[in-house]
Amino acid sequence: MSFFIRNTRGRGRRISKATDRKKSLTKSANLIRKSGGEDEDEQLPAKKLKKIANYDDEIESDSDVDISGEDRLRQTHYTSSEDEAETAQEKKLRLAKQYLADLEADESQRREEDDIGRDIISHRLKQDILEQSGKLHKSVATDYLPPSPADIRVLRGHQLSITCLVISPDNQHIFSGSKDCSIIKWNVMTGKKVHIIPGGRKGTEKKHIGHTAHVLAIAISSDGKYLASGDRNKLIHIWNPETFDLIHSFRGHRDAVSGLVFRKGSHQLFSASHDRSVKIWNLDEMAYVETLFGHQYCITAIDSLSRERAVTCGGRDNSIRIWKVIEESQLVFIGHGGSVDCVSLINENNFISGADDNSLSVWSVMKKKPLICVQNAHSGEPSKPGGASQENWITAVCSLQFTDLVASGSKDGYIKFWKCHNDFRSLDPVFSLPVAGFVNSLQFSSDGSFLVAGVGQEHKLGRWWRMKEAKNSICIVPLKKKGQT
């Protein structure tokens, strides 16, 4: 066949198929016009109307025309959709409106969640700022119901007087130290022992893993990573609170370690000693940092919060000192008439202290004299074996930090709860609770749901008074608010 001769085989069949297709589309367009009026032409897609108008040109063209199976399916779908009550354009419009409505609903819900999240974050930031500035003061003391002695849970396991204790950050466990040189981890819910580090005999320090002298101080970091304990042998041991593995030991004090506390939110450890010094340790590096001097007598207690400072009491030098580490300075407070044995921070600007003259004092960092001093805080004068009388001395104090609730313990065997008013110039008793023995240590749980007291037959510093009828135990005092079941 010549190259210049056009191949017309099958052309008529293809033309007839295209003509049938044109007729079908034209018929569909006429039906739409009859049902919807002449304005319906505007609803037809412009491309399809153009196709119908130009079909003659396509038939007369020289290009091959073929309708495949896929084209037939598209044609059938188009014809059937046009016959339905809802046109394709109306369906698209409806779906578009629905899509926009869903988007708007999602966005409104997201905005509400974001607003709630922002409110929570804003409230938390305000709380943190108030805590750091020392201005946060919640009134909760009058919300609590007086607990009865029957509600107290007593845990026994130490052979000698409990000298110190601390509650884990999650309020699930208690760690206690004793004069029997042991440390016990307790489960708060069950009251059972979880782990024991037994005490060793004197002279076995190199072999025994643990303490071989009275454990006088214990502290846990705010993230629960480190547990620190100090003893009368001048040693500070650092433990893993979960496994009780010994991580490190610090030596440096020249006398008994009487107090330990972690700075809140850090691994900075403050230690106080009978050598009249305060030492700072960095547990991230397991290194000694520096020593602070100023007290003229044995340091009996220490406390700290978020700021890089600590408060200590110096026993018979009758002073309380706040150590400003960054400023390399100290504030001195004098007001008690006897040995200052215990101190606890209420917030960054206020603290409470107790002395052996049976007095409680509330202080402000802005004044060197107490804002309020309560004399004879624990009433009663029990007799010594010799027949002479002696005042009750305050052996422990603690505060539910950033609230108006504080507690004190004495050798009279009572725990007293106090309300500290907003101006910190008045201290009113709320209720009291009897326990058998010296109250050597007190601590509130972080959520204020219970108080833990370490009780023993002897004072933790080995005073001459001994209560033979007392039991060496840990007392868990549940605290319930009014209306709480």
C-alpha positions in Angstrom: 0.0 0.0 0.0 1.3 3.4 -0.9 2.4 5.7 1.9 0.3 8.6 0.5 -3.0 6.6 0.4 -5.2 7.1 3.5 -6.2 4.0 5.4 -10.0 4.2 5.7 -10.6 0.7 6.9 -13.0 0.7 9.8 -13.6 4.5 9.6 -17.3 4.2 9.1 -17.7 2.0 12.2 -15.8 4.4 14.3 -17.8 7.4 13.0 -21.0 5.7 13.8 -19.9 4.9 17.4 -18.9 8.5 17.9 -22.2 9.7 16.5 -24.1 7.4 18.9 -22.2 8.9 21.7 -23.0 12.4 20.6 -26.7 11.6 20.5 -26.6 10.1 23.9 -25.0 13.1 25.4 -27.3 15.5 23.6 -30.3 13.6 24.9 -29.0 13.8 28.4 -28.5 17.5 28.1 -32.1 18.0 26.7 -33.5 16.1 29.6 -31.7 18.3 32.1 -33.0 21.4 30.3 -36.6 20.2 30.4 -36.4 19.3 34.1 -34.6 22.4 35.3 -35.3 25.1 32.7 -32.9 26.8 30.4 -30.9 28.1 33.3 -29.7 24.6 33.9 -27.3 25.0 31.0 -25.3 27.1 33.4 -25.0 24.2 35.8 -23.4 21.9 33.2 -19.6 21.9 33.2 -18.2 24.2 30.5 -15.9 21.5 29.2 -18.8 19.0 28.6 -20.9 21.7 26.8 -17.9 22.4 24.6 -17.6 18.7 23.9 -21.2 18.5 22.7 -20.9 21.6 20.5 -17.7 20.4 18.9 -18.5 16.8 18.2 -19.0 17.4 14.5 -15.5 18.7 14.2 -14.2 15.6 16.1 -16.1 13.2 13.7 -14.8 15.0 10.6 -11.2 15.0 11.9 -8.7 12.5 10.5 -7.6 11.2 14.0 -8.6 7.8 15.1 -11.6 7.7 17.4 -12.1 4.8 19.8 -14.2 4.4 22.9 -12.5 2.1 25.4 -14.2 0.1 28.2 -13.0 2.7 30.7 -14.7 5.5 28.7 -17.9 3.6 28.6 -17.9 3.3 32.4 -17.3 7.1 32.8 -20.2 7.7 30.3 -22.5 5.4 32.2 -21.6 7.0 35.5 -22.1 10.5 34.2 -25.5 9.6 32.7 -26.7 7.9 35.9 -25.5 10.7 38.2 -27.3 13.3 36.1 -30.5 11.4 36.5 -30.4 11.5 40.3 -32.1 14.1 42.4 -28.8 15.5 43.7 -26.4 16.7 41.0 -22.7 16.2 41.2 -22.2 20.0 41.8 -24.7 20.0 44.6 -23.0 16.9 46.1 -19.6 18.6 45.9 -21.1 21.8 47.5 -22.7 19.7 50.3 -19.5 17.8 51.0 -17.5 21.0 51.0 -19.8 22.6 53.5 -19.7 19.5 55.7 -15.9 19.5 55.5 -15.7 23.2 56.5 -18.1 22.5 59.4 -16.0 19.7 60.6 -12.9 21.8 60.4 -14.6 24.6 62.3 -15.7 22.1 65.1 -12.2 20.7 65.3 -10.7 24.1 65.5 -13.1 25.3 68.2 -12.4 22.1 70.3 -8.7 22.6 69.8 -9.0 26.2 70.9 -10.9 25.2 74.1 -8.2 22.6 74.9 -5.5 25.1 74.3 -7.2 27.6 76.5 -7.6 25.0 79.3 -3.9 24.0 78.8 -2.8 27.6 78.9 -4.8 28.2 82.1 -3.2 25.2 83.7 0.3 26.2 82.7 -0.4 29.8 83.7 -1.6 28.7 87.1 1.4 26.4 87.6 3.8 29.2 86.6 2.2 31.6 89.0 2.5 28.9 91.8 6.2 28.4 91.0 6.8 32.2 91.0 5.0 32.6 94.3 6.9 29.7 95.8 10.3 31.1 94.7 9.4 34.5 95.9 8.2 33.1 99.2 4.7 34.7 98.9 2.6 31.5 98.4 0.6 30.9 101.5 -2.4 28.5 101.4 -4.9 28.4 104.3 -5.6 24.7 105.0 -5.1 24.3 108.8 -8.7 24.8 109.7 -9.8 22.4 107.0 -8.4 19.3 108.8 -10.3 17.2 111.3 -8.6 16.2 114.5 -7.3 12.7 114.2 -8.0 10.2 117.0 -5.3 8.1 118.7 -7.0 5.0 117.2 -6.3 6.3 113.7 -2.5 6.2 114.2 -0.7 3.4 112.5 2.4 2.3 114.4 5.4 0.6 112.6 8.0 -1.2 114.7 11.3 -2.6 113.5 14.1 -0.6 115.0 15.7 -1.8 118.2 16.6 1.6 119.5 15.2 5.1 119.2 14.3 6.5 115.8 16.3 9.6 115.2 15.4 10.7 111.7 13.1 9.9 108.8 12.1 11.2 105.4 9.2 10.5 103.0 9.8 9.7 99.3 8.7 12.3 96.8 5.8 10.1 95.6 4.6 9.6 99.2 4.7 5.8 98.8 7.7 5.0 101.1 9.3 6.1 104.4 13.0 5.9 105.1 14.0 5.8 108.8 17.3 5.9 110.7 17.9 4.8 114.2 20.4 4.6 117.0 20.7 0.9 116.2 22.7 2.0 113.1 20.1 0.6 110.7 18.1 2.2 107.9 14.6 0.8 107.0 12.5 1.4 104.0 8.8 1.1 104.7 5.7 0.9 102.5 3.2 3.5 103.5 0.1 1.6 102.4 0.9 -1.8 103.8 3.2 -0.7 106.7 5.6 -3.5 105.8 9.4 -3.3 105.5 10.6 -3.1 102.0 14.3 -3.2 102.6 16.7 -3.0 105.6 20.3 -1.9 105.7 21.4 -3.4 109.0 23.8 -1.7 111.4 27.3 -2.9 111.9 29.5 -3.2 114.9 32.1 -0.6 115.8 35.4 -1.4 114.1 33.9 -3.1 111.1 33.7 0.1 109.0 35.9 -1.3 106.2 34.0 -4.5 105.8 30.4 -3.5 106.6 28.3 -1.9 104.0 26.2 0.5 106.0 26.6 2.5 109.2 28.4 1.4 112.4 27.3 4.3 114.5 24.0 6.1 115.3 22.3 7.3 112.2 21.4 10.9 113.0 20.3 12.4 109.6 18.6 11.2 106.4 17.5 13.0 103.3 16.2 12.2 99.8 16.5 14.2 96.6 13.3 15.7 95.1 13.5 13.4 92.1 14.0 10.3 94.3 17.4 9.5 92.7 19.6 9.7 95.8 19.2 8.9 99.4 21.7 10.4 101.8 22.4 9.3 105.4 24.8 10.6 108.0 26.0 9.1 111.3 28.0 9.8 114.4 31.1 8.5 112.8 31.4 11.6 110.5 30.3 9.6 107.5 27.8 10.5 104.8 26.6 7.5 102.6 24.8 8.0 99.3 22.4 5.2 98.4 20.1 4.2 95.5 16.6 4.4 97.2 15.2 1.6 95.0 17.9 -1.0 95.3 19.7 0.3 98.4 23.1 -0.1 96.6 25.8 2.1 98.1 26.8 4.7 95.5 29.4 6.8 97.3 30.6 7.8 100.7 31.7 11.3 101.8 34.3 12.0 104.4 35.1 15.5 105.6 33.3 16.4 108.8 35.3 16.3 112.0 32.4 15.3 114.2 28.9 13.7 114.0 26.8 14.6 111.0 23.6 15.9 112.6 21.6 17.2 109.6 21.2 16.6 105.8 19.0 18.2 103.2 18.8 18.4 99.4 18.1 21.7 97.7 14.7 21.3 96.1 14.9 20.4 92.4 18.7 19.7 92.4 21.3 17.2 93.5 23.0 19.8 95.8 23.4 18.4 99.3 23.8 20.4 102.5 25.2 18.7 105.5 25.4 20.0 109.1 27.7 18.7 111.8 28.6 18.9 115.5 31.9 20.4 114.2 30.0 23.6 113.8 30.3 23.7 110.0 28.0 23.3 107.0 29.3 21.5 103.9 28.0 21.5 100.4 28.3 18.5 98.1 27.5 18.1 94.4 26.1 14.6 93.8 26.0 14.9 90.0 29.8 15.0 90.2 30.0 13.2 93.6 32.3 16.0 94.7 32.8 18.3 97.7 32.1 22.0 96.9 32.8 24.1 100.0 32.5 24.6 103.8 30.6 27.3 105.6 31.6 28.5 109.1 29.8 30.7 111.6 28.1 28.7 114.4 29.8 28.7 117.8 28.2 25.4 119.0 27.1 22.1 117.5 24.6 22.5 114.7 21.4 20.6 115.5 19.2 20.9 112.4 19.2 22.2 108.8 16.6 22.8 106.1 16.5 24.1 102.5 14.0 24.8 99.7 14.5 25.9 96.1 16.9 28.8 96.6 20.6 28.2 96.9 20.6 28.8 100.6 20.1 26.8 103.8 18.9 27.6 107.3 20.5 26.0 110.4 20.2 26.2 114.2 23.3 26.2 116.4 22.0 24.6 119.6 23.5 26.4 122.6 24.8 29.4 120.7 21.1 30.3 120.6 21.3 31.4 117.0 19.7 30.6 113.7 21.6 31.3 110.5 20.6 31.5 106.9 23.5 30.8 104.5 23.4 32.6 101.2 25.7 30.5 99.1 25.8 32.7 95.9 26.2 36.0 97.9 28.7 34.3 100.2 27.0 35.8 103.2 24.9 34.8 106.2 22.0 36.2 108.2 22.0 35.7 112.0 18.8 35.5 114.1 18.7 35.4 117.9 15.6 35.2 120.0 15.2 32.0 121.9 16.2 31.8 125.6 17.6 28.3 125.4 19.3 25.8 123.0 17.7 25.9 119.6 17.2 22.3 118.7 15.0 22.3 115.5 14.1 24.5 112.6 11.9 24.1 109.5 11.2 26.4 106.5 7.6 27.4 105.9 8.4 29.1 102.6 11.4 31.0 101.2 10.9 34.0 103.5 9.6 32.5 106.8 10.6 29.6 109.1 9.7 28.1 112.5 12.0 27.0 115.2 11.8 25.2 118.6 14.1 25.4 121.7 14.7 23.5 124.9 13.0 26.3 126.9 9.6 25.0 125.5 9.2 27.9 123.1 8.2 28.0 119.4 9.1 31.0 117.2 8.1 32.1 113.8 10.6 34.2 111.9 11.0 36.3 108.7 14.2 36.7 106.8 13.6 40.5 106.9 13.8 40.7 110.7 16.4 39.4 113.1 13.9 39.0 116.0 11.0 36.5 115.9 7.6 37.7 114.6 5.9 35.6 117.3 7.2 33.5 120.1 4.9 31.1 121.9 6.1 30.3 125.4 5.2 27.0 127.1 4.1 25.6 123.7 3.9 22.1 125.2 2.3 22.2 128.7 3.2 19.9 131.5 6.3 19.4 133.6 6.9 15.7 134.2 9.4 14.8 136.9 12.8 13.2 136.5 13.7 10.1 138.5 15.4 12.3 141.1 12.2 14.1 141.8 13.1 17.4 140.3 10.9 18.9 137.6 12.0 19.9 134.2 10.3 21.8 131.4 9.4 20.1 128.2 11.7 21.0 125.4 10.7 21.2 121.7 12.4 18.3 120.0 11.0 18.5 116.4 9.2 20.9 114.2 8.0 20.7 110.6 5.7 22.6 108.2 3.4 21.7 105.4 5.4 24.0 103.1 3.7 27.0 101.6 0.7 26.6 103.8 -0.4 27.8 107.3 -0.1 24.3 108.9 2.9 23.5 111.2 3.5 20.8 113.8 5.7 20.4 116.8 6.8 17.5 118.9 8.2 17.4 122.5 9.5 15.1 125.1 6.0 15.3 126.7 4.9 12.7 124.1 2.5 15.0 122.2 2.4 16.2 118.6 0.7 19.6 118.4 -0.7 21.1 115.2 -0.7 24.9 114.8 -2.2 27.5 112.4 0.2 30.2 111.3 -1.7 33.2 110.1 -1.1 35.1 106.9 1.0 37.9 108.6 3.0 35.2 110.4 2.5 37.2 113.6 0.3 34.7 115.4 0.4 31.0 116.0 -2.7 29.3 117.2 -3.1 25.7 118.4 -5.4 23.6 116.2 -5.3 20.2 117.8 -2.9 17.8 119.5 -2.2 14.0 119.5 -0.6 11.9 122.2 2.3 9.5 121.3 4.4 7.4 123.7 8.0 8.7 123.7 10.3 11.4 122.5 9.2 12.9 119.2 12.6 13.0 117.5 11.5 13.7 113.9 8.4 15.0 112.1 7.5 15.3 108.4 4.4 16.0 106.4 3.7 14.2 103.2 3.9 16.5 100.2 0.1 16.3 99.6 -0.7 16.8 103.2 -2.6 13.5 103.5 -0.5 12.2 106.5 2.2 13.1 109.0 5.0 10.8 110.0 6.6 10.9 113.5 9.8 9.1 114.6 9.4 8.2 118.3 11.9 6.7 120.7 12.8 6.2 124.4 15.6 8.7 124.2 16.3 12.0 122.6 18.2 11.7 119.3 21.1 13.7 120.8 21.4 11.4 123.8 20.0 13.6 126.6 19.9 12.1 130.0 16.1 11.6 130.1 14.9 8.1 129.2 11.3 7.0 128.9 11.2 3.3 129.7 7.5 3.0 128.9 8.0 4.4 125.4 8.3 2.3 122.2 10.7 2.8 119.4 8.3 3.2 116.6 7.2 5.2 113.6 3.7 6.7 113.8 1.7 7.5 110.7 -1.0 10.0 111.4 -3.7 10.2 108.7 -4.9 13.8 108.1 -8.5 14.1 106.7 -10.2 17.3 105.6 -13.7 18.2 106.5 -16.1 16.5 104.1 -13.6 13.9 103.1 -14.5 10.2 103.6 
